[in-house]
């Protein structure tokens, strides 16, 4: 088998717009694994938000979470590896966001989601991910400073036309302190510097003795670009951001048309 492993993004790739994993994708994954392939999910979600899905798929081994900021073992639910944002940098970044009037912010700490106060955008995000959000009743910068927390990730929700300029601005401001990416057109996410799905995929490959030319990575957003570029075959789904399509080797079908099954049928039948 030329491609011994597949690393797939979840939302917008394996997960359809109807919030389900199609039976065709499930059957294709099981067939691929039965023939000796390994299938991994690489997501920006919390572990608690992806666990029900990878568990129901019958996946074992590792799952990449927090945009590459953590690797969990599915069966034991234990952290294999993670890297968090140092407290001072997290507080400073949150304060700058708040000073700019960007109030729809969230932080992931110890695999839980925190926000300042309820907001329709956060409510929708949590509904889609099927997680709760603990509202702290104070500015997130104050909460993180007071508790000394080291977050797994910071998230800022803005209008789509402001997301890319915001990401570029903060990437320059926090050079070698934070990694920034977009997982959705309206969302900018911050993790510790040097982290990415690509770096996490490389770690998992090392655990399994896999070479980069032996893997396929597939995704839809800017945060998937590092792993798409790392892979022997990088695939962007048809519904992907144009920036992601521009960096992929192949553009496949959309997340609503069994993208994973399409990849397996076209590239993993040898």
KAWO-V30324 format. One record per residue. N is the residue number from 1. RES is the residue in three letters. NEAR is the number of other ideal C-beta (glycine too) atoms within 10 Angstrom. Layout:
N_RES_NEAR + N_RES_NEAR
This chain:
1_UNK_12 + 2_UNK_12 + 3_UNK_21 + 4_UNK_19 + 5_UNK_23 + 6_UNK_26 + 7_UNK_27 + 8_UNK_25 + 9_UNK_30 + 10_UNK_24 + 11_UNK_22 + 12_UNK_23 + 13_UNK_28 + 14_UNK_27 + 15_UNK_23 + 16_UNK_18 + 17_UNK_11 + 18_UNK_8 + 19_UNK_11 + 20_UNK_11 + 21_UNK_18 + 22_UNK_19 + 23_UNK_10 + 24_UNK_14 + 25_UNK_24 + 26_UNK_18 + 27_UNK_13 + 28_UNK_21 + 29_UNK_22 + 30_UNK_13 + 31_UNK_15 + 32_UNK_23 + 33_UNK_16 + 34_UNK_8 + 35_UNK_12 + 36_UNK_8 + 37_UNK_18 + 38_UNK_21 + 39_UNK_23 + 40_UNK_23 + 41_UNK_23 + 42_UNK_30 + 43_UNK_29 + 44_UNK_29 + 45_UNK_24 + 46_UNK_21 + 47_UNK_24 + 48_UNK_17 + 49_UNK_21 + 50_UNK_23 + 51_UNK_17 + 52_UNK_10 + 53_UNK_19 + 54_UNK_22 + 55_UNK_14 + 56_UNK_10 + 57_UNK_18 + 58_UNK_12 + 59_UNK_18 + 60_UNK_14 + 61_UNK_17 + 62_UNK_22 + 63_UNK_25 + 64_UNK_30 + 65_UNK_29 + 66_UNK_27 + 67_UNK_29 + 68_UNK_30 + 69_UNK_26 + 70_UNK_24 + 71_UNK_23 + 72_UNK_25 + 73_UNK_14 + 74_UNK_20 + 75_UNK_10 + 76_UNK_8 + 77_UNK_12 + 78_UNK_9 + 79_UNK_13 + 80_UNK_16 + 81_UNK_14 + 82_UNK_18 + 83_UNK_18 + 84_UNK_20 + 85_UNK_29 + 86_UNK_15 + 87_UNK_15 + 88_UNK_12 + 89_UNK_18 + 90_UNK_25 + 91_UNK_21 + 92_UNK_17 + 93_UNK_24 + 94_UNK_25 + 95_UNK_16 + 96_UNK_15 + 97_UNK_23 + 98_UNK_17 + 99_UNK_9 + 100_UNK_14 + 101_UNK_7 + 102_UNK_16 + 103_UNK_15 + 104_UNK_19 + 105_UNK_24 + 106_UNK_23 + 107_UNK_24 + 108_UNK_29 + 109_UNK_19 + 110_UNK_11 + 111_UNK_19 + 112_UNK_14 + 113_UNK_22 + 114_UNK_20 + 115_UNK_24 + 116_UNK_22 + 117_UNK_13 + 118_UNK_10 + 119_UNK_17 + 120_UNK_8 + 121_UNK_14 + 122_UNK_20 + 123_UNK_12 + 124_UNK_11 + 125_UNK_20 + 126_UNK_17 + 127_UNK_10 + 128_UNK_13 + 129_UNK_20 + 130_UNK_12 + 131_UNK_16 + 132_UNK_10 + 133_UNK_18 + 134_UNK_11 + 135_UNK_14 + 136_UNK_17 + 137_UNK_9 + 138_UNK_12 + 139_UNK_17 + 140_UNK_24 + 141_UNK_21 + 142_UNK_15 + 143_UNK_20 + 144_UNK_25 + 145_UNK_18 + 146_UNK_11 + 147_UNK_12 + 148_UNK_8 + 149_UNK_20 + 150_UNK_17 + 151_UNK_28 + 152_UNK_25 + 153_UNK_27 + 154_UNK_24 + 155_UNK_22 + 156_UNK_25 + 157_UNK_19 + 158_UNK_22 + 159_UNK_9 + 160_UNK_11 + 161_UNK_9 + 162_UNK_15 + 163_UNK_19 + 164_UNK_16 + 165_UNK_11 + 166_UNK_18 + 167_UNK_20 + 168_UNK_12 + 169_UNK_15 + 170_UNK_21 + 171_UNK_15 + 172_UNK_9 + 173_UNK_13 + 174_UNK_18 + 175_UNK_9 + 176_UNK_7 + 177_UNK_16 + 178_UNK_23 + 179_UNK_23 + 180_UNK_24 + 181_UNK_23 + 182_UNK_21 + 183_UNK_23 + 184_UNK_20 + 185_UNK_14 + 186_UNK_16 + 187_UNK_22 + 188_UNK_28 + 189_UNK_25 + 190_UNK_29 + 191_UNK_26 + 192_UNK_22 + 193_UNK_16 + 194_UNK_11 + 195_UNK_25 + 196_UNK_22 + 197_UNK_28 + 198_UNK_23 + 199_UNK_17 + 200_UNK_28 + 201_UNK_26 + 202_UNK_17 + 203_UNK_15 + 204_UNK_22 + 205_UNK_21 + 206_UNK_9 + 207_UNK_12 + 208_UNK_14 + 209_UNK_8 + 210_UNK_19 + 211_UNK_10 + 212_UNK_15 + 213_UNK_11 + 214_UNK_18 + 215_UNK_26 + 216_UNK_27 + 217_UNK_30 + 218_UNK_29 + 219_UNK_33 + 220_UNK_28 + 221_UNK_27 + 222_UNK_23 + 223_UNK_28 + 224_UNK_35 + 225_UNK_25 + 226_UNK_26 + 227_UNK_27 + 228_UNK_28 + 229_UNK_15 + 230_UNK_20 + 231_UNK_26 + 232_UNK_18 + 233_UNK_21 + 234_UNK_23 + 235_UNK_29 + 236_UNK_29 + 237_UNK_29 + 238_UNK_15 + 239_UNK_19 + 240_UNK_29 + 241_UNK_21 + 242_UNK_7 + 243_UNK_13 + 244_UNK_25 + 245_UNK_16 + 246_UNK_11 + 247_UNK_15 + 248_UNK_22 + 249_UNK_14 + 250_UNK_15 + 251_UNK_14 + 252_UNK_22 + 253_UNK_17 + 254_UNK_18 + 255_UNK_27 + 256_UNK_15 + 257_UNK_15 + 258_UNK_23 + 259_UNK_29 + 260_UNK_27 + 261_UNK_20 + 262_UNK_20 + 263_UNK_25 + 264_UNK_23 + 265_UNK_14 + 266_UNK_12 + 267_UNK_17 + 268_UNK_20 + 269_UNK_11 + 270_UNK_7
